[in-house]
Amino acid sequence: MTTSATSATSATSPTSAPEAGRLHRTSHTTEVAAPAGVVYGLIADAAKWPLYFPPNVHVERLAFDGVNEHLAIWATANGRATSWTSRRRLDAAARRIEFRQEVPAAPLSAMTGTWAVEALGAERSRLTLLHEFSVAGDRAEDVAWVNRATDTNSRAELGNIARLGERWGRLDALVMSFEDTVHVAAPPEAVYTFLERVEEWPKLLPHVSRLDVTEDGPVQVMSMDTLTADGAEHTTDSVRVCFPEHHRIVYKQTRTPALMEAHTGSWTLTGDAHGTTATAQHSVVLREDAITAVLGEDADVRSARAYVRTALGRNSTATLTFAKRYAEGH
């Protein structure tokens, strides 16, 4: 039986730079019913963290030389979308990853930490996540906010790795990725405008019945009601990160339909002399224990994959088709 992630947020000690505030430490650990190499692989593959870690929205690898890695990360903390850049050093032999936030998100002034995987046998391991941080001014309310975010996110991350670990032999069947493309006889900027202005989607897309959105720079937090082909309505919450200079939007659903444990995706627009290739990409982790409840007693993983592929592909292709009409008409 997998243990739940446990937490110890304990003693503080002065840093070498007092103006940065005291150094605070946290430690979280969980046991995983999977080989240590499998667990290390899950934490080493940062690009897939949005699928595996509930708080993570998007990760961009900026540079990697096989050991040293530079990442841009978007995530939620205490219900708020935030972002930062990190440097990581990967030691596959020791199954250890050290990280340092290069540009910490406020109110942090510094954040470092370590992932460590210890083999407890051929099919079991222990995963430990350590953090050390300081807060500018060391205000008690700011320290409490960071402690709460660190504890909540660490528990979510380790807890989900433990759940994934229990199914590591079936992950290839439960994780799926696919994409659909539509050619548009218009420049990428026109298509991007349609995809970025989600507040207008209920007026423009027949499968979207409601959409609420708040924006903070390139980040959009949205709640949306969509209709499936059989008339059922699903409510999803998402965080999107917009990259207008690259004609790209990435997103993660933070509240998913019952059949999906996790869902991330992107809209990517590539221009050429003939117009734009618009691509909708999806990655999904299926919720295995919901398959028969949603699809019936005879359903299995294969039928769930087919259902999700059809449902998501239909909606995103419909969105791209309406984006095509919009862009070609402007």
Secondary structure by P-SEA (a helix, b strand, c coil): ccccbbbbbbbbbbcccccccbbbbbbbbbbbcccaaaaaaaaacccccccccccccccccccccccbbbbbbbbbcccccccccbbbbbbccccbbbbbcccccccccccccbbbbbbcccccbbbbbbbbbccccccaaaaaaaaaaaaaaaaaaaaaaaaaaaacccccccccccbbbbbbcccaaaaaaaaacccccccccccccccccccccccccccbbbbcccbbbbbbbbbbbbcccccbbbbbcccccccccccccbbbbbbcccccbbbbbbbbbbccccccccccccccaaaaaaaaaaaaaaaaaaaaaaaaaaaaac
